Amino acid sequence: MVNSLLAVCYTTDMPLGDPHGGNFVYTVEGLPKGIAAVSIPTKDVERSIRFYEGLLKFKVLSRGDDVAILSVGKDMVIVRKSDDVGVDTGLYLSTESVFDLHRRLIDEGVIFVIDPKRVDIGLITTFKDDDGNIIGAIEIN
């Protein structure tokens, strides 16, 4: 009995993940709808909260000793404790004006890697947070 049950399990055309055994045709089911959150390393979670909440006006959703979750609009940023900081995060924030953001953060002493400049998709700038992580901002045309 056991051998015949194993033979049935191995010879069916049931796709992995389809408990009903049908040949389901996928359209958009299960595909990502967007980016829920990005993670940024920090040596000091509280200091990072002061940077992102104080300078960039992110909202703190939760905080702990090793991690904090912040939001900007409907997007989330996870700030997590790590010894590996000073990285290019690849994160680009959207803004109505790269020049206004640049001026505001320069006034607060933030170090810029790239001053505002035009690229194919719009105006960009990049700056460093308090851990030296590179964050970008983009004003899309």
Contacts in CASP RR format, 6 or more apart in sequence:
PFRMAT RR
TARGET T0000
AUTHOR 0000-0000-0000
METHOD contacts of the structure
MODEL  1
MVNSLLAVCYTTDMPLGDPHGGNFVYTVEGLPKGIAAVSIPTKDVERSIR
FYEGLLKFKVLSRGDDVAILSVGKDMVIVRKSDDVGVDTGLYLSTESVFD
LHRRLIDEGVIFVIDPKRVDIGLITTFKDDDGNIIGAIEIN
12 21 0 8 1.000
13 21 0 8 1.000
13 22 0 8 1.000
13 23 0 8 1.000
14 21 0 8 1.000
14 22 0 8 1.000
15 21 0 8 1.000
15 22 0 8 1.000
15 23 0 8 1.000
15 24 0 8 1.000
18 24 0 8 1.000
35 75 0 8 1.000
36 75 0 8 1.000
36 76 0 8 1.000
37 69 0 8 1.000
37 75 0 8 1.000
37 76 0 8 1.000
37 77 0 8 1.000
37 78 0 8 1.000
38 75 0 8 1.000
38 76 0 8 1.000
38 77 0 8 1.000
38 78 0 8 1.000
38 89 0 8 1.000
38 91 0 8 1.000
39 77 0 8 1.000
39 78 0 8 1.000
39 79 0 8 1.000
39 80 0 8 1.000
40 48 0 8 1.000
40 77 0 8 1.000
40 78 0 8 1.000
40 79 0 8 1.000
40 80 0 8 1.000
40 89 0 8 1.000
40 91 0 8 1.000
40 129 0 8 1.000
40 133 0 8 1.000
40 135 0 8 1.000
41 80 0 8 1.000
41 81 0 8 1.000
41 82 0 8 1.000
41 84 0 8 1.000
41 85 0 8 1.000
41 86 0 8 1.000
41 87 0 8 1.000
41 131 0 8 1.000
41 133 0 8 1.000
42 48 0 8 1.000
42 79 0 8 1.000
42 80 0 8 1.000
42 81 0 8 1.000
42 82 0 8 1.000
42 85 0 8 1.000
42 129 0 8 1.000
42 130 0 8 1.000
42 131 0 8 1.000
42 133 0 8 1.000
43 81 0 8 1.000
43 82 0 8 1.000
43 83 0 8 1.000
43 85 0 8 1.000
43 131 0 8 1.000
44 81 0 8 1.000
44 130 0 8 1.000
44 131 0 8 1.000
45 63 0 8 1.000
45 64 0 8 1.000
45 65 0 8 1.000
45 66 0 8 1.000
45 67 0 8 1.000
45 68 0 8 1.000
45 79 0 8 1.000
45 80 0 8 1.000
45 81 0 8 1.000
46 63 0 8 1.000
47 130 0 8 1.000
47 131 0 8 1.000
48 68 0 8 1.000
48 79 0 8 1.000
48 129 0 8 1.000
48 130 0 8 1.000
48 131 0 8 1.000
49 60 0 8 1.000
49 63 0 8 1.000
49 68 0 8 1.000
49 70 0 8 1.000
49 79 0 8 1.000
50 130 0 8 1.000
51 129 0 8 1.000
51 130 0 8 1.000
52 58 0 8 1.000
52 70 0 8 1.000
52 77 0 8 1.000
52 79 0 8 1.000
52 129 0 8 1.000
53 59 0 8 1.000
53 60 0 8 1.000
53 70 0 8 1.000
55 104 0 8 1.000
55 105 0 8 1.000
55 108 0 8 1.000
55 110 0 8 1.000
56 72 0 8 1.000
56 93 0 8 1.000
57 72 0 8 1.000
58 70 0 8 1.000
58 71 0 8 1.000
58 72 0 8 1.000
58 77 0 8 1.000
59 70 0 8 1.000
59 71 0 8 1.000
59 72 0 8 1.000
59 73 0 8 1.000
60 68 0 8 1.000
60 69 0 8 1.000
60 70 0 8 1.000
61 69 0 8 1.000
61 70 0 8 1.000
61 71 0 8 1.000
61 76 0 8 1.000
62 68 0 8 1.000
62 69 0 8 1.000
63 69 0 8 1.000
65 81 0 8 1.000
66 80 0 8 1.000
66 81 0 8 1.000
67 78 0 8 1.000
67 79 0 8 1.000
67 80 0 8 1.000
67 81 0 8 1.000
68 78 0 8 1.000
68 79 0 8 1.000
69 76 0 8 1.000
69 77 0 8 1.000
69 78 0 8 1.000
69 79 0 8 1.000
70 76 0 8 1.000
70 77 0 8 1.000
70 78 0 8 1.000
70 79 0 8 1.000
71 77 0 8 1.000
72 93 0 8 1.000
77 91 0 8 1.000
85 131 0 8 1.000
85 132 0 8 1.000
85 133 0 8 1.000
86 128 0 8 1.000
86 131 0 8 1.000
86 132 0 8 1.000
86 133 0 8 1.000
86 134 0 8 1.000
87 133 0 8 1.000
87 134 0 8 1.000
88 133 0 8 1.000
88 134 0 8 1.000
89 133 0 8 1.000
89 134 0 8 1.000
89 135 0 8 1.000
89 136 0 8 1.000
90 134 0 8 1.000
90 136 0 8 1.000
91 135 0 8 1.000
91 136 0 8 1.000
92 124 0 8 1.000
92 135 0 8 1.000
92 136 0 8 1.000
92 137 0 8 1.000
92 138 0 8 1.000
93 135 0 8 1.000
93 136 0 8 1.000
93 137 0 8 1.000
93 138 0 8 1.000
94 137 0 8 1.000
94 138 0 8 1.000
94 139 0 8 1.000
94 140 0 8 1.000
95 101 0 8 1.000
95 137 0 8 1.000
95 138 0 8 1.000
95 139 0 8 1.000
96 139 0 8 1.000
97 139 0 8 1.000
98 116 0 8 1.000
98 123 0 8 1.000
98 124 0 8 1.000
98 125 0 8 1.000
98 137 0 8 1.000
98 138 0 8 1.000
98 139 0 8 1.000
99 116 0 8 1.000
99 123 0 8 1.000
101 125 0 8 1.000
101 137 0 8 1.000
102 112 0 8 1.000
102 115 0 8 1.000
102 116 0 8 1.000
102 125 0 8 1.000
105 112 0 8 1.000
105 127 0 8 1.000
106 112 0 8 1.000
110 127 0 8 1.000
110 128 0 8 1.000
111 127 0 8 1.000
111 128 0 8 1.000
111 132 0 8 1.000
112 125 0 8 1.000
112 126 0 8 1.000
112 127 0 8 1.000
112 128 0 8 1.000
113 126 0 8 1.000
113 127 0 8 1.000
113 128 0 8 1.000
113 134 0 8 1.000
114 124 0 8 1.000
114 125 0 8 1.000
114 126 0 8 1.000
115 125 0 8 1.000
116 123 0 8 1.000
116 124 0 8 1.000
116 125 0 8 1.000
117 123 0 8 1.000
117 124 0 8 1.000
117 125 0 8 1.000
121 138 0 8 1.000
121 140 0 8 1.000
121 141 0 8 1.000
122 138 0 8 1.000
122 139 0 8 1.000
122 140 0 8 1.000
122 141 0 8 1.000
123 138 0 8 1.000
123 139 0 8 1.000
123 141 0 8 1.000
124 136 0 8 1.000
124 137 0 8 1.000
124 138 0 8 1.000
124 139 0 8 1.000
125 136 0 8 1.000
125 137 0 8 1.000
126 134 0 8 1.000
126 135 0 8 1.000
126 136 0 8 1.000
126 137 0 8 1.000
127 134 0 8 1.000
127 135 0 8 1.000
127 136 0 8 1.000
127 137 0 8 1.000
128 134 0 8 1.000
128 135 0 8 1.000
129 135 0 8 1.000
END
